[in-house]
């Protein structure tokens, strides 16, 4: 008789755990999406600031410089 009561209790505990897990999983799915910051690189047109005339635009970043030549190629210098 004790075995039957224990089995019934463990089934109830399993069912409760499954319900709580399902409720938690559905709550996680309802959270609003995480907002991500936009990173913008302010490019400046080269009007003689850079000695190389092939550089059309450039930008200074925290870790180096980004240069765009007249052919559209991008060069990132660290």
mmJSON file of the N, C-alpha and C atoms, coordinates in Angstrom:
{"data_MODEL":{"atom_site":{
"group_PDB":["ATOM","ATOM","ATOM","ATOM","ATOM","ATOM","ATOM","ATOM","ATOM","ATOM","ATOM","ATOM","ATOM","ATOM","ATOM","ATOM","ATOM","ATOM","ATOM","ATOM","ATOM","ATOM","ATOM","ATOM","ATOM","ATOM","ATOM","ATOM","ATOM","ATOM","ATOM","ATOM","ATOM","ATOM","ATOM","ATOM","ATOM","ATOM","ATOM","ATOM","ATOM","ATOM","ATOM","ATOM","ATOM","ATOM","ATOM","ATOM","ATOM","ATOM","ATOM","ATOM","ATOM","ATOM","ATOM","ATOM","ATOM","ATOM","ATOM","ATOM","ATOM","ATOM","ATOM","ATOM","ATOM","ATOM","ATOM","ATOM","ATOM","ATOM","ATOM","ATOM","ATOM","ATOM","ATOM","ATOM","ATOM","ATOM","ATOM","ATOM","ATOM","ATOM","ATOM","ATOM","ATOM","ATOM","ATOM","ATOM","ATOM","ATOM","ATOM","ATOM","ATOM","ATOM","ATOM","ATOM","ATOM","ATOM","ATOM","ATOM","ATOM","ATOM","ATOM","ATOM","ATOM","ATOM","ATOM","ATOM","ATOM","ATOM","ATOM","ATOM","ATOM","ATOM","ATOM","ATOM","ATOM","ATOM","ATOM","ATOM","ATOM","ATOM","ATOM","ATOM","ATOM","ATOM","ATOM","ATOM","ATOM","ATOM","ATOM","ATOM","ATOM","ATOM","ATOM","ATOM","ATOM","ATOM","ATOM","ATOM","ATOM","ATOM","ATOM","ATOM","ATOM","ATOM","ATOM","ATOM","ATOM","ATOM","ATOM","ATOM","ATOM","ATOM","ATOM","ATOM","ATOM","ATOM","ATOM","ATOM","ATOM","ATOM","ATOM","ATOM","ATOM","ATOM","ATOM","ATOM","ATOM","ATOM","ATOM","ATOM","ATOM","ATOM","ATOM","ATOM","ATOM","ATOM","ATOM","ATOM","ATOM","ATOM","ATOM","ATOM","ATOM","ATOM","ATOM","ATOM","ATOM","ATOM","ATOM","ATOM","ATOM","ATOM","ATOM","ATOM","ATOM","ATOM","ATOM","ATOM","ATOM","ATOM","ATOM","ATOM","ATOM","ATOM","ATOM","ATOM","ATOM","ATOM","ATOM","ATOM","ATOM","ATOM","ATOM","ATOM","ATOM","ATOM","ATOM","ATOM","ATOM","ATOM","ATOM","ATOM","ATOM","ATOM","ATOM","ATOM","ATOM","ATOM","ATOM","ATOM","ATOM","ATOM"],
"id":[1,2,3,4,5,6,7,8,9,10,11,12,13,14,15,16,17,18,19,20,21,22,23,24,25,26,27,28,29,30,31,32,33,34,35,36,37,38,39,40,41,42,43,44,45,46,47,48,49,50,51,52,53,54,55,56,57,58,59,60,61,62,63,64,65,66,67,68,69,70,71,72,73,74,75,76,77,78,79,80,81,82,83,84,85,86,87,88,89,90,91,92,93,94,95,96,97,98,99,100,101,102,103,104,105,106,107,108,109,110,111,112,113,114,115,116,117,118,119,120,121,122,123,124,125,126,127,128,129,130,131,132,133,134,135,136,137,138,139,140,141,142,143,144,145,146,147,148,149,150,151,152,153,154,155,156,157,158,159,160,161,162,163,164,165,166,167,168,169,170,171,172,173,174,175,176,177,178,179,180,181,182,183,184,185,186,187,188,189,190,191,192,193,194,195,196,197,198,199,200,201,202,203,204,205,206,207,208,209,210,211,212,213,214,215,216,217,218,219,220,221,222,223,224,225,226,227,228,229,230,231,232,233,234],
"type_symbol":["N","C","C","N","C","C","N","C","C","N","C","C","N","C","C","N","C","C","N","C","C","N","C","C","N","C","C","N","C","C","N","C","C","N","C","C","N","C","C","N","C","C","N","C","C","N","C","C","N","C","C","N","C","C","N","C","C","N","C","C","N","C","C","N","C","C","N","C","C","N","C","C","N","C","C","N","C","C","N","C","C","N","C","C","N","C","C","N","C","C","N","C","C","N","C","C","N","C","C","N","C","C","N","C","C","N","C","C","N","C","C","N","C","C","N","C","C","N","C","C","N","C","C","N","C","C","N","C","C","N","C","C","N","C","C","N","C","C","N","C","C","N","C","C","N","C","C","N","C","C","N","C","C","N","C","C","N","C","C","N","C","C","N","C","C","N","C","C","N","C","C","N","C","C","N","C","C","N","C","C","N","C","C","N","C","C","N","C","C","N","C","C","N","C","C","N","C","C","N","C","C","N","C","C","N","C","C","N","C","C","N","C","C","N","C","C","N","C","C","N","C","C","N","C","C","N","C","C","N","C","C","N","C","C"],
"label_atom_id":["N","CA","C","N","CA","C","N","CA","C","N","CA","C","N","CA","C","N","CA","C","N","CA","C","N","CA","C","N","CA","C","N","CA","C","N","CA","C","N","CA","C","N","CA","C","N","CA","C","N","CA","C","N","CA","C","N","CA","C","N","CA","C","N","CA","C","N","CA","C","N","CA","C","N","CA","C","N","CA","C","N","CA","C","N","CA","C","N","CA","C","N","CA","C","N","CA","C","N","CA","C","N","CA","C","N","CA","C","N","CA","C","N","CA","C","N","CA","C","N","CA","C","N","CA","C","N","CA","C","N","CA","C","N","CA","C","N","CA","C","N","CA","C","N","CA","C","N","CA","C","N","CA","C","N","CA","C","N","CA","C","N","CA","C","N","CA","C","N","CA","C","N","CA","C","N","CA","C","N","CA","C","N","CA","C","N","CA","C","N","CA","C","N","CA","C","N","CA","C","N","CA","C","N","CA","C","N","CA","C","N","CA","C","N","CA","C","N","CA","C","N","CA","C","N","CA","C","N","CA","C","N","CA","C","N","CA","C","N","CA","C","N","CA","C","N","CA","C","N","CA","C","N","CA","C","N","CA","C","N","CA","C","N","CA","C","N","CA","C","N","CA","C"],
"label_alt_id":[null,null,null,null,null,null,null,null,null,null,null,null,null,null,null,null,null,null,null,null,null,null,null,null,null,null,null,null,null,null,null,null,null,null,null,null,null,null,null,null,null,null,null,null,null,null,null,null,null,null,null,null,null,null,null,null,null,null,null,null,null,null,null,null,null,null,null,null,null,null,null,null,null,null,null,null,null,null,null,null,null,null,null,null,null,null,null,null,null,null,null,null,null,null,null,null,null,null,null,null,null,null,null,null,null,null,null,null,null,null,null,null,null,null,null,null,null,null,null,null,null,null,null,null,null,null,null,null,null,null,null,null,null,null,null,null,null,null,null,null,null,null,null,null,null,null,null,null,null,null,null,null,null,null,null,null,null,null,null,null,null,null,null,null,null,null,null,null,null,null,null,null,null,null,null,null,null,null,null,null,null,null,null,null,null,null,null,null,null,null,null,null,null,null,null,null,null,null,null,null,null,null,null,null,null,null,null,null,null,null,null,null,null,null,null,null,null,null,null,null,null,null,null,null,null,null,null,null,null,null,null,null,null,null],
"label_comp_id":["UNK","UNK","UNK","UNK","UNK","UNK","UNK","UNK","UNK","UNK","UNK","UNK","UNK","UNK","UNK","UNK","UNK","UNK","UNK","UNK","UNK","UNK","UNK","UNK","UNK","UNK","UNK","UNK","UNK","UNK","UNK","UNK","UNK","UNK","UNK","UNK","UNK","UNK","UNK","UNK","UNK","UNK","UNK","UNK","UNK","UNK","UNK","UNK","UNK","UNK","UNK","UNK","UNK","UNK","UNK","UNK","UNK","UNK","UNK","UNK","UNK","UNK","UNK","UNK","UNK","UNK","UNK","UNK","UNK","UNK","UNK","UNK","UNK","UNK","UNK","UNK","UNK","UNK","UNK","UNK","UNK","UNK","UNK","UNK","UNK","UNK","UNK","UNK","UNK","UNK","UNK","UNK","UNK","UNK","UNK","UNK","UNK","UNK","UNK","UNK","UNK","UNK","UNK","UNK","UNK","UNK","UNK","UNK","UNK","UNK","UNK","UNK","UNK","UNK","UNK","UNK","UNK","UNK","UNK","UNK","UNK","UNK","UNK","UNK","UNK","UNK","UNK","UNK","UNK","UNK","UNK","UNK","UNK","UNK","UNK","UNK","UNK","UNK","UNK","UNK","UNK","UNK","UNK","UNK","UNK","UNK","UNK","UNK","UNK","UNK","UNK","UNK","UNK","UNK","UNK","UNK","UNK","UNK","UNK","UNK","UNK","UNK","UNK","UNK","UNK","UNK","UNK","UNK","UNK","UNK","UNK","UNK","UNK","UNK","UNK","UNK","UNK","UNK","UNK","UNK","UNK","UNK","UNK","UNK","UNK","UNK","UNK","UNK","UNK","UNK","UNK","UNK","UNK","UNK","UNK","UNK","UNK","UNK","UNK","UNK","UNK","UNK","UNK","UNK","UNK","UNK","UNK","UNK","UNK","UNK","UNK","UNK","UNK","UNK","UNK","UNK","UNK","UNK","UNK","UNK","UNK","UNK","UNK","UNK","UNK","UNK","UNK","UNK","UNK","UNK","UNK","UNK","UNK","UNK"],
"label_asym_id":["A","A","A","A","A","A","A","A","A","A","A","A","A","A","A","A","A","A","A","A","A","A","A","A","A","A","A","A","A","A","A","A","A","A","A","A","A","A","A","A","A","A","A","A","A","A","A","A","A","A","A","A","A","A","A","A","A","A","A","A","A","A","A","A","A","A","A","A","A","A","A","A","A","A","A","A","A","A","A","A","A","A","A","A","A","A","A","A","A","A","A","A","A","A","A","A","A","A","A","A","A","A","A","A","A","A","A","A","A","A","A","A","A","A","A","A","A","A","A","A","A","A","A","A","A","A","A","A","A","A","A","A","A","A","A","A","A","A","A","A","A","A","A","A","A","A","A","A","A","A","A","A","A","A","A","A","A","A","A","A","A","A","A","A","A","A","A","A","A","A","A","A","A","A","A","A","A","A","A","A","A","A","A","A","A","A","A","A","A","A","A","A","A","A","A","A","A","A","A","A","A","A","A","A","A","A","A","A","A","A","A","A","A","A","A","A","A","A","A","A","A","A","A","A","A","A","A","A","A","A","A","A","A","A"],
"label_entity_id":["1","1","1","1","1","1","1","1","1","1","1","1","1","1","1","1","1","1","1","1","1","1","1","1","1","1","1","1","1","1","1","1","1","1","1","1","1","1","1","1","1","1","1","1","1","1","1","1","1","1","1","1","1","1","1","1","1","1","1","1","1","1","1","1","1","1","1","1","1","1","1","1","1","1","1","1","1","1","1","1","1","1","1","1","1","1","1","1","1","1","1","1","1","1","1","1","1","1","1","1","1","1","1","1","1","1","1","1","1","1","1","1","1","1","1","1","1","1","1","1","1","1","1","1","1","1","1","1","1","1","1","1","1","1","1","1","1","1","1","1","1","1","1","1","1","1","1","1","1","1","1","1","1","1","1","1","1","1","1","1","1","1","1","1","1","1","1","1","1","1","1","1","1","1","1","1","1","1","1","1","1","1","1","1","1","1","1","1","1","1","1","1","1","1","1","1","1","1","1","1","1","1","1","1","1","1","1","1","1","1","1","1","1","1","1","1","1","1","1","1","1","1","1","1","1","1","1","1","1","1","1","1","1","1"],
"label_seq_id":[1,1,1,2,2,2,3,3,3,4,4,4,5,5,5,6,6,6,7,7,7,8,8,8,9,9,9,10,10,10,11,11,11,12,12,12,13,13,13,14,14,14,15,15,15,16,16,16,17,17,17,18,18,18,19,19,19,20,20,20,21,21,21,22,22,22,23,23,23,24,24,24,25,25,25,26,26,26,27,27,27,28,28,28,29,29,29,30,30,30,31,31,31,32,32,32,33,33,33,34,34,34,35,35,35,36,36,36,37,37,37,38,38,38,39,39,39,40,40,40,41,41,41,42,42,42,43,43,43,44,44,44,45,45,45,46,46,46,47,47,47,48,48,48,49,49,49,50,50,50,51,51,51,52,52,52,53,53,53,54,54,54,55,55,55,56,56,56,57,57,57,58,58,58,59,59,59,60,60,60,61,61,61,62,62,62,63,63,63,64,64,64,65,65,65,66,66,66,67,67,67,68,68,68,69,69,69,70,70,70,71,71,71,72,72,72,73,73,73,74,74,74,75,75,75,76,76,76,77,77,77,78,78,78],
"pdbx_PDB_ins_code":[null,null,null,null,null,null,null,null,null,null,null,null,null,null,null,null,null,null,null,null,null,null,null,null,null,null,null,null,null,null,null,null,null,null,null,null,null,null,null,null,null,null,null,null,null,null,null,null,null,null,null,null,null,null,null,null,null,null,null,null,null,null,null,null,null,null,null,null,null,null,null,null,null,null,null,null,null,null,null,null,null,null,null,null,null,null,null,null,null,null,null,null,null,null,null,null,null,null,null,null,null,null,null,null,null,null,null,null,null,null,null,null,null,null,null,null,null,null,null,null,null,null,null,null,null,null,null,null,null,null,null,null,null,null,null,null,null,null,null,null,null,null,null,null,null,null,null,null,null,null,null,null,null,null,null,null,null,null,null,null,null,null,null,null,null,null,null,null,null,null,null,null,null,null,null,null,null,null,null,null,null,null,null,null,null,null,null,null,null,null,null,null,null,null,null,null,null,null,null,null,null,null,null,null,null,null,null,null,null,null,null,null,null,null,null,null,null,null,null,null,null,null,null,null,null,null,null,null,null,null,null,null,null,null],
"Cartn_x":[0.81,0.0,0.859,1.969,2.875,3.498,3.788,4.378,3.408,2.142,1.133,0.97,0.992,0.863,2.087,3.258,4.492,4.515,4.06,4.004,3.04,1.885,0.912,1.478,2.2,2.816,3.885,4.688,5.741,5.141,4.038,3.368,2.806,2.21,1.686,2.813,3.929,5.072,5.604,5.662,6.123,5.181,3.868,2.885,2.982,3.156,3.307,4.573,5.651,6.911,6.78,6.104,5.895,5.053,4.024,3.187,3.993,4.797,5.623,6.653,7.249,8.225,7.563,6.378,5.657,5.269,4.799,4.428,5.655,6.763,7.998,8.486,8.409,8.864,7.992,6.686,5.823,6.045,6.381,6.675,7.936,8.942,10.183,9.909,9.022,8.7,7.918,7.297,6.48,7.261,8.51,9.292,9.534,9.593,9.866,11.28,11.518,12.858,13.864,15.103,16.175,16.499,16.575,16.927,18.44,18.892,20.329,20.669,21.787,22.234,22.765,22.532,23.06,24.453,25.34,26.692,26.824,27.118,27.27,28.679,29.238,30.573,30.4,30.802,30.618,31.698,31.37,32.331,32.37,33.572,33.8,34.359,33.856,34.382,35.788,36.675,38.064,38.169,38.407,38.594,40.009,40.963,42.352,42.883,42.039,42.509,43.454,43.183,44.037,44.884,46.186,47.114,46.868,46.348,46.116,44.848,44.944,43.762,42.789,43.203,42.317,41.309,41.533,40.611,39.436,38.237,37.033,36.419,36.352,35.773,36.649,36.604,37.335,36.561,36.899,36.287,37.287,37.334,38.158,37.278,37.793,37.077,37.92,37.391,38.131,39.412,39.424,40.55,41.313,41.082,41.815,41.023,41.365,40.7,40.09,38.999,38.328,38.374,38.845,38.999,38.249,37.558,36.858,37.485,37.994,38.634,37.61,38.045,37.145,36.51,37.115,36.555,35.564,35.361,34.399,34.995,36.305,36.934,37.089,36.957,37.063,38.35,39.077,40.321,40.187,40.426,40.314,41.686,42.261,43.593,43.483,44.131,44.139,45.287],
"Cartn_y":[-1.183,0.0,1.255,1.211,2.356,2.588,1.503,1.608,2.297,1.98,2.588,4.076,4.458,5.882,6.664,6.051,6.701,6.873,5.865,5.943,7.04,7.131,8.166,9.563,9.707,10.993,11.381,10.433,10.749,11.101,10.477,10.832,12.25,12.574,13.932,14.962,14.64,15.557,15.727,14.628,14.709,15.571,15.373,16.153,17.633,17.929,19.323,19.925,19.187,19.677,19.927,19.039,19.204,20.443,20.677,21.872,23.141,23.137,24.315,24.558,23.478,23.623,24.207,23.715,24.211,25.67,26.021,27.413,28.315,27.861,28.654,28.811,27.737,27.807,28.755,28.755,29.66,31.104,31.32,32.671,33.21,32.356,32.788,33.206,32.502,32.833,34.124,34.6,35.81,37.079,36.953,38.136,38.982,40.301,41.156,40.922,41.135,40.912,41.89,41.461,42.288,43.393,44.61,45.737,45.779,45.902,45.984,47.393,47.868,49.204,49.161,50.215,50.304,50.901,50.348,50.867,51.547,52.811,53.558,54.108,53.995,54.531,55.795,56.934,58.195,58.378,58.036,58.208,59.669,60.099,61.469,61.404,62.268,62.299,62.868,62.234,62.687,63.873,65.033,66.249,66.772,65.827,66.207,65.933,65.483,65.168,63.97,63.001,61.821,62.048,61.811,62.113,61.252,60.065,59.171,59.604,60.014,60.457,59.329,58.068,56.93,56.709,57.299,57.151,58.093,57.531,58.336,58.752,57.823,58.085,57.421,57.964,57.355,57.58,56.764,56.902,56.44,57.146,56.733,55.937,54.808,53.989,53.872,53.17,52.994,52.196,51.316,50.408,50.626,51.692,51.924,52.782,52.645,53.435,52.562,53.053,52.36,53.28,52.757,53.551,52.88,53.672,53.177,53.854,53.028,53.639,53.929,54.528,54.945,53.754,52.582,51.371,50.654,51.159,50.554,49.533,49.313,48.373,49.007,48.195,48.666,48.14,49.028,48.664,49.068,48.105,48.362,48.181,49.247,49.202,49.249,48.314,48.28,49.1],
"Cartn_z":[0.0,0.0,0.0,0.735,0.781,-0.59,-1.262,-2.599,-3.559,-3.515,-4.381,-4.107,-2.83,-2.47,-2.926,-2.776,-3.204,-4.714,-5.444,-6.899,-7.351,-6.675,-7.015,-6.727,-5.607,-5.252,-6.26,-6.685,-7.657,-9.018,-9.395,-10.644,-10.57,-9.401,-9.222,-9.259,-8.637,-8.648,-10.069,-10.829,-12.207,-13.047,-12.859,-13.61,-13.251,-11.969,-11.545,-12.138,-12.1,-12.682,-14.17,-14.872,-16.306,-16.591,-15.779,-15.957,-15.708,-14.651,-14.353,-15.447,-15.968,-17.047,-18.29,-18.628,-19.801,-19.63,-18.428,-18.167,-18.262,-17.713,-17.781,-19.203,-19.978,-21.371,-22.181,-21.913,-22.671,-22.23,-20.957,-20.482,-21.14,-21.296,-21.936,-23.369,-24.053,-25.442,-25.582,-24.512,-24.586,-24.241,-23.85,-23.501,-24.739,-24.579,-25.737,-26.242,-27.531,-28.086,-27.48,-27.432,-26.891,-27.899,-27.399,-28.262,-28.428,-29.64,-29.91,-30.362,-29.903,-30.285,-31.714,-32.442,-33.793,-33.74,-34.519,-34.619,-35.97,-35.943,-37.188,-37.28,-38.461,-38.704,-39.54,-39.001,-39.735,-40.801,-42.04,-43.127,-43.557,-43.908,-44.355,-45.773,-46.632,-47.995,-47.976,-48.705,-48.766,-49.714,-49.154,-49.955,-49.74,-49.696,-49.507,-48.107,-47.193,-45.845,-45.843,-46.719,-46.879,-48.123,-47.997,-49.097,-50.334,-50.174,-51.309,-52.045,-53.323,-54.062,-54.403,-54.268,-54.538,-53.414,-52.236,-51.114,-51.324,-51.44,-51.649,-50.31,-49.36,-48.042,-46.988,-45.773,-44.682,-43.381,-42.38,-41.058,-40.015,-38.922,-37.791,-36.828,-36.356,-35.389,-34.127,-33.135,-31.891,-32.09,-33.077,-33.265,-34.556,-35.252,-36.485,-37.444,-38.718,-39.739,-40.811,-41.394,-42.493,-43.7,-44.814,-46.028,-47.171,-47.98,-49.16,-50.359,-51.294,-52.474,-53.558,-54.61,-55.696,-56.416,-56.309,-56.908,-56.011,-54.781,-53.876,-52.921,-52.983,-52.065,-50.694,-49.671,-48.291,-47.684,-47.017,-46.342,-44.883,-43.987,-42.556,-41.951,-41.418,-40.821,-39.314,-38.662,-37.187,-36.663],
"occupancy":[1.0,1.0,1.0,1.0,1.0,1.0,1.0,1.0,1.0,1.0,1.0,1.0,1.0,1.0,1.0,1.0,1.0,1.0,1.0,1.0,1.0,1.0,1.0,1.0,1.0,1.0,1.0,1.0,1.0,1.0,1.0,1.0,1.0,1.0,1.0,1.0,1.0,1.0,1.0,1.0,1.0,1.0,1.0,1.0,1.0,1.0,1.0,1.0,1.0,1.0,1.0,1.0,1.0,1.0,1.0,1.0,1.0,1.0,1.0,1.0,1.0,1.0,1.0,1.0,1.0,1.0,1.0,1.0,1.0,1.0,1.0,1.0,1.0,1.0,1.0,1.0,1.0,1.0,1.0,1.0,1.0,1.0,1.0,1.0,1.0,1.0,1.0,1.0,1.0,1.0,1.0,1.0,1.0,1.0,1.0,1.0,1.0,1.0,1.0,1.0,1.0,1.0,1.0,1.0,1.0,1.0,1.0,1.0,1.0,1.0,1.0,1.0,1.0,1.0,1.0,1.0,1.0,1.0,1.0,1.0,1.0,1.0,1.0,1.0,1.0,1.0,1.0,1.0,1.0,1.0,1.0,1.0,1.0,1.0,1.0,1.0,1.0,1.0,1.0,1.0,1.0,1.0,1.0,1.0,1.0,1.0,1.0,1.0,1.0,1.0,1.0,1.0,1.0,1.0,1.0,1.0,1.0,1.0,1.0,1.0,1.0,1.0,1.0,1.0,1.0,1.0,1.0,1.0,1.0,1.0,1.0,1.0,1.0,1.0,1.0,1.0,1.0,1.0,1.0,1.0,1.0,1.0,1.0,1.0,1.0,1.0,1.0,1.0,1.0,1.0,1.0,1.0,1.0,1.0,1.0,1.0,1.0,1.0,1.0,1.0,1.0,1.0,1.0,1.0,1.0,1.0,1.0,1.0,1.0,1.0,1.0,1.0,1.0,1.0,1.0,1.0,1.0,1.0,1.0,1.0,1.0,1.0,1.0,1.0,1.0,1.0,1.0,1.0,1.0,1.0,1.0,1.0,1.0,1.0],
"B_iso_or_equiv":[0.0,0.0,0.0,0.0,0.0,0.0,0.0,0.0,0.0,0.0,0.0,0.0,0.0,0.0,0.0,0.0,0.0,0.0,0.0,0.0,0.0,0.0,0.0,0.0,0.0,0.0,0.0,0.0,0.0,0.0,0.0,0.0,0.0,0.0,0.0,0.0,0.0,0.0,0.0,0.0,0.0,0.0,0.0,0.0,0.0,0.0,0.0,0.0,0.0,0.0,0.0,0.0,0.0,0.0,0.0,0.0,0.0,0.0,0.0,0.0,0.0,0.0,0.0,0.0,0.0,0.0,0.0,0.0,0.0,0.0,0.0,0.0,0.0,0.0,0.0,0.0,0.0,0.0,0.0,0.0,0.0,0.0,0.0,0.0,0.0,0.0,0.0,0.0,0.0,0.0,0.0,0.0,0.0,0.0,0.0,0.0,0.0,0.0,0.0,0.0,0.0,0.0,0.0,0.0,0.0,0.0,0.0,0.0,0.0,0.0,0.0,0.0,0.0,0.0,0.0,0.0,0.0,0.0,0.0,0.0,0.0,0.0,0.0,0.0,0.0,0.0,0.0,0.0,0.0,0.0,0.0,0.0,0.0,0.0,0.0,0.0,0.0,0.0,0.0,0.0,0.0,0.0,0.0,0.0,0.0,0.0,0.0,0.0,0.0,0.0,0.0,0.0,0.0,0.0,0.0,0.0,0.0,0.0,0.0,0.0,0.0,0.0,0.0,0.0,0.0,0.0,0.0,0.0,0.0,0.0,0.0,0.0,0.0,0.0,0.0,0.0,0.0,0.0,0.0,0.0,0.0,0.0,0.0,0.0,0.0,0.0,0.0,0.0,0.0,0.0,0.0,0.0,0.0,0.0,0.0,0.0,0.0,0.0,0.0,0.0,0.0,0.0,0.0,0.0,0.0,0.0,0.0,0.0,0.0,0.0,0.0,0.0,0.0,0.0,0.0,0.0,0.0,0.0,0.0,0.0,0.0,0.0,0.0,0.0,0.0,0.0,0.0,0.0,0.0,0.0,0.0,0.0,0.0,0.0],
"pdbx_formal_charge":[null,null,null,null,null,null,null,null,null,null,null,null,null,null,null,null,null,null,null,null,null,null,null,null,null,null,null,null,null,null,null,null,null,null,null,null,null,null,null,null,null,null,null,null,null,null,null,null,null,null,null,null,null,null,null,null,null,null,null,null,null,null,null,null,null,null,null,null,null,null,null,null,null,null,null,null,null,null,null,null,null,null,null,null,null,null,null,null,null,null,null,null,null,null,null,null,null,null,null,null,null,null,null,null,null,null,null,null,null,null,null,null,null,null,null,null,null,null,null,null,null,null,null,null,null,null,null,null,null,null,null,null,null,null,null,null,null,null,null,null,null,null,null,null,null,null,null,null,null,null,null,null,null,null,null,null,null,null,null,null,null,null,null,null,null,null,null,null,null,null,null,null,null,null,null,null,null,null,null,null,null,null,null,null,null,null,null,null,null,null,null,null,null,null,null,null,null,null,null,null,null,null,null,null,null,null,null,null,null,null,null,null,null,null,null,null,null,null,null,null,null,null,null,null,null,null,null,null,null,null,null,null,null,null],
"auth_seq_id":[1,1,1,2,2,2,3,3,3,4,4,4,5,5,5,6,6,6,7,7,7,8,8,8,9,9,9,10,10,10,11,11,11,12,12,12,13,13,13,14,14,14,15,15,15,16,16,16,17,17,17,18,18,18,19,19,19,20,20,20,21,21,21,22,22,22,23,23,23,24,24,24,25,25,25,26,26,26,27,27,27,28,28,28,29,29,29,30,30,30,31,31,31,32,32,32,33,33,33,34,34,34,35,35,35,36,36,36,37,37,37,38,38,38,39,39,39,40,40,40,41,41,41,42,42,42,43,43,43,44,44,44,45,45,45,46,46,46,47,47,47,48,48,48,49,49,49,50,50,50,51,51,51,52,52,52,53,53,53,54,54,54,55,55,55,56,56,56,57,57,57,58,58,58,59,59,59,60,60,60,61,61,61,62,62,62,63,63,63,64,64,64,65,65,65,66,66,66,67,67,67,68,68,68,69,69,69,70,70,70,71,71,71,72,72,72,73,73,73,74,74,74,75,75,75,76,76,76,77,77,77,78,78,78],
"auth_comp_id":["UNK","UNK","UNK","UNK","UNK","UNK","UNK","UNK","UNK","UNK","UNK","UNK","UNK","UNK","UNK","UNK","UNK","UNK","UNK","UNK","UNK","UNK","UNK","UNK","UNK","UNK","UNK","UNK","UNK","UNK","UNK","UNK","UNK","UNK","UNK","UNK","UNK","UNK","UNK","UNK","UNK","UNK","UNK","UNK","UNK","UNK","UNK","UNK","UNK","UNK","UNK","UNK","UNK","UNK","UNK","UNK","UNK","UNK","UNK","UNK","UNK","UNK","UNK","UNK","UNK","UNK","UNK","UNK","UNK","UNK","UNK","UNK","UNK","UNK","UNK","UNK","UNK","UNK","UNK","UNK","UNK","UNK","UNK","UNK","UNK","UNK","UNK","UNK","UNK","UNK","UNK","UNK","UNK","UNK","UNK","UNK","UNK","UNK","UNK","UNK","UNK","UNK","UNK","UNK","UNK","UNK","UNK","UNK","UNK","UNK","UNK","UNK","UNK","UNK","UNK","UNK","UNK","UNK","UNK","UNK","UNK","UNK","UNK","UNK","UNK","UNK","UNK","UNK","UNK","UNK","UNK","UNK","UNK","UNK","UNK","UNK","UNK","UNK","UNK","UNK","UNK","UNK","UNK","UNK","UNK","UNK","UNK","UNK","UNK","UNK","UNK","UNK","UNK","UNK","UNK","UNK","UNK","UNK","UNK","UNK","UNK","UNK","UNK","UNK","UNK","UNK","UNK","UNK","UNK","UNK","UNK","UNK","UNK","UNK","UNK","UNK","UNK","UNK","UNK","UNK","UNK","UNK","UNK","UNK","UNK","UNK","UNK","UNK","UNK","UNK","UNK","UNK","UNK","UNK","UNK","UNK","UNK","UNK","UNK","UNK","UNK","UNK","UNK","UNK","UNK","UNK","UNK","UNK","UNK","UNK","UNK","UNK","UNK","UNK","UNK","UNK","UNK","UNK","UNK","UNK","UNK","UNK","UNK","UNK","UNK","UNK","UNK","UNK","UNK","UNK","UNK","UNK","UNK","UNK"],
"auth_asym_id":["A","A","A","A","A","A","A","A","A","A","A","A","A","A","A","A","A","A","A","A","A","A","A","A","A","A","A","A","A","A","A","A","A","A","A","A","A","A","A","A","A","A","A","A","A","A","A","A","A","A","A","A","A","A","A","A","A","A","A","A","A","A","A","A","A","A","A","A","A","A","A","A","A","A","A","A","A","A","A","A","A","A","A","A","A","A","A","A","A","A","A","A","A","A","A","A","A","A","A","A","A","A","A","A","A","A","A","A","A","A","A","A","A","A","A","A","A","A","A","A","A","A","A","A","A","A","A","A","A","A","A","A","A","A","A","A","A","A","A","A","A","A","A","A","A","A","A","A","A","A","A","A","A","A","A","A","A","A","A","A","A","A","A","A","A","A","A","A","A","A","A","A","A","A","A","A","A","A","A","A","A","A","A","A","A","A","A","A","A","A","A","A","A","A","A","A","A","A","A","A","A","A","A","A","A","A","A","A","A","A","A","A","A","A","A","A","A","A","A","A","A","A","A","A","A","A","A","A","A","A","A","A","A","A"],
"auth_atom_id":["N","CA","C","N","CA","C","N","CA","C","N","CA","C","N","CA","C","N","CA","C","N","CA","C","N","CA","C","N","CA","C","N","CA","C","N","CA","C","N","CA","C","N","CA","C","N","CA","C","N","CA","C","N","CA","C","N","CA","C","N","CA","C","N","CA","C","N","CA","C","N","CA","C","N","CA","C","N","CA","C","N","CA","C","N","CA","C","N","CA","C","N","CA","C","N","CA","C","N","CA","C","N","CA","C","N","CA","C","N","CA","C","N","CA","C","N","CA","C","N","CA","C","N","CA","C","N","CA","C","N","CA","C","N","CA","C","N","CA","C","N","CA","C","N","CA","C","N","CA","C","N","CA","C","N","CA","C","N","CA","C","N","CA","C","N","CA","C","N","CA","C","N","CA","C","N","CA","C","N","CA","C","N","CA","C","N","CA","C","N","CA","C","N","CA","C","N","CA","C","N","CA","C","N","CA","C","N","CA","C","N","CA","C","N","CA","C","N","CA","C","N","CA","C","N","CA","C","N","CA","C","N","CA","C","N","CA","C","N","CA","C","N","CA","C","N","CA","C","N","CA","C","N","CA","C","N","CA","C","N","CA","C","N","CA","C","N","CA","C","N","CA","C"],
"pdbx_PDB_model_num":[1,1,1,1,1,1,1,1,1,1,1,1,1,1,1,1,1,1,1,1,1,1,1,1,1,1,1,1,1,1,1,1,1,1,1,1,1,1,1,1,1,1,1,1,1,1,1,1,1,1,1,1,1,1,1,1,1,1,1,1,1,1,1,1,1,1,1,1,1,1,1,1,1,1,1,1,1,1,1,1,1,1,1,1,1,1,1,1,1,1,1,1,1,1,1,1,1,1,1,1,1,1,1,1,1,1,1,1,1,1,1,1,1,1,1,1,1,1,1,1,1,1,1,1,1,1,1,1,1,1,1,1,1,1,1,1,1,1,1,1,1,1,1,1,1,1,1,1,1,1,1,1,1,1,1,1,1,1,1,1,1,1,1,1,1,1,1,1,1,1,1,1,1,1,1,1,1,1,1,1,1,1,1,1,1,1,1,1,1,1,1,1,1,1,1,1,1,1,1,1,1,1,1,1,1,1,1,1,1,1,1,1,1,1,1,1,1,1,1,1,1,1,1,1,1,1,1,1,1,1,1,1,1,1]
}}}
